[in-house]
Amino acid sequence: MTKTLKFIVIVTATTLFSGCVPAPKPQVGSILGRPVGGQASSTEYGLRPYNYVSSIKSYFSNKLPRAKEAQYKFSEPKRAYKRKGLAYGGDVDWKGWLVETSVATRNRSGRLLTPRPYMVLFSGNQIVEDILGNSHKLLVKVDK
């Protein structure tokens, strides 16, 4: 009886502590000629969007009320990628360009509201998604 109890304790302890192994550190370098880690090639992320200002303004004109009178601020496009959630394997879901922007719309009486930050994801010159806020858990900016 004590042997089976010891066996159960050992198996239980092994199973509990095997889940506590830290994730491997990202590698910097190249594997088979493809950049890994801190390096990024321009072909992986596609072409930099050249008319992102007008694209974002026309995109938000359909999504936000009174967006044509809004005030916009734009950052330069940065390379970024978005991961799938851990429930879906954590692989890279999207690679492209990210433009951080803030949009201050007007209310019904014409008063300018507080600017709301957005992250707009591009694939080439096409807008893929907009995310409200300055950060996202699954989004990684390659260019700082």
Secondary structure, 3 states (H helix, E strand, C coil): CHHHHHHHHHHHHHHHHHCCCCCCCCCCEEECCEEECCCCCHHHHCCCCCCHHHHHHHHHHHHCCCHHHCEEEECCCEEEEEECCHHHCCCEEEEEEEEEEEEECECCCCCECCCEEEEEEEECCEEEEEEECCCCCCEEECCC
